[in-house]
């Protein structure tokens, strides 16, 4: 999980989160850089905190991850704006 750094082994506990939402950004749906791996609890916490704002503001994922270790995500968001 990119948030809590726990190692998980199955898709029952790992979720792929779209940085640019599946619904709003059709052209980015299958871009492999448009995802980050979160465990189920962290994924739910993200959407509980940001609700529908996350659909419009991909930069909220950087805020959620709360560190500069995820430079790939930061650069991806900045290049797509």
C-alpha positions as CSV (number, residue, x, y, z in Angstrom):
1,X,0.0,0.0,0.0
2,X,1.4,3.4,-1.0
3,X,-0.2,5.0,2.1
4,X,0.5,2.7,5.0
5,X,3.4,0.7,3.4
6,X,2.0,-2.6,4.5
7,X,2.7,-5.5,2.3
8,X,-0.4,-7.3,1.0
9,X,-0.6,-10.4,-1.2
10,X,-4.1,-10.6,-2.6
11,X,-6.5,-8.4,-4.5
12,X,-9.0,-9.0,-1.7
13,X,-7.0,-6.4,0.3
14,X,-5.4,-4.4,-2.5
15,X,-7.2,-1.9,-4.6
16,X,-6.0,0.1,-7.7
17,X,-7.0,3.7,-7.3
18,X,-7.2,5.9,-10.4
19,X,-5.5,9.2,-9.7
20,X,-7.5,10.9,-12.5
21,X,-11.0,9.5,-12.0
22,X,-12.3,6.7,-14.2
23,X,-15.5,8.6,-14.7
24,X,-14.3,12.1,-15.5
25,X,-11.1,11.4,-17.4
26,X,-11.9,8.7,-20.0
27,X,-8.7,9.3,-22.0
28,X,-6.6,8.3,-18.9
29,X,-8.5,5.2,-17.9
30,X,-6.0,2.7,-19.2
31,X,-2.8,4.8,-18.7
32,X,-0.7,2.6,-16.4
33,X,0.7,5.7,-14.7
34,X,-2.8,6.8,-13.6
35,X,-3.0,4.4,-10.7
36,X,-1.6,3.8,-7.3
37,X,-2.0,0.7,-5.1
38,X,-3.8,1.1,-1.8
39,X,-5.0,-1.5,0.7
40,X,-8.7,-1.6,1.1
41,X,-8.8,0.3,4.4
42,X,-6.6,3.2,3.1
43,X,-8.7,3.3,-0.1
44,X,-11.9,3.6,1.8
45,X,-10.3,6.2,4.1
46,X,-9.3,8.3,1.1
47,X,-12.8,8.4,-0.3
48,X,-14.3,9.0,3.1
49,X,-12.1,12.0,3.6
50,X,-12.3,13.6,0.1
51,X,-15.7,12.3,-1.1
52,X,-16.6,13.6,-4.5
53,X,-13.8,16.2,-4.6
54,X,-11.4,13.4,-5.5
55,X,-13.2,13.0,-8.9
56,X,-12.3,16.5,-9.9
57,X,-8.9,17.0,-8.1
58,X,-6.3,14.4,-8.7
59,X,-3.8,16.4,-6.6
60,X,-5.7,15.2,-3.5
61,X,-3.9,11.8,-3.9
62,X,-0.5,13.6,-3.3
63,X,-2.0,15.3,-0.2
64,X,-3.4,12.0,1.0
65,X,-0.1,10.2,0.6
66,X,1.5,13.0,2.5
67,X,5.2,12.6,1.5
68,X,7.6,13.5,-1.3
69,X,8.6,9.9,-2.0
70,X,5.9,9.6,-4.6
71,X,7.6,11.9,-7.2
72,X,6.2,9.8,-10.0
73,X,2.6,10.6,-9.0
74,X,3.4,14.3,-8.6
75,X,5.1,14.6,-11.9
76,X,2.3,12.6,-13.7
77,X,-0.3,15.0,-12.3
78,X,1.7,18.1,-13.2
79,X,2.3,16.9,-16.7
80,X,-1.4,16.1,-17.4
81,X,-2.8,19.4,-16.1
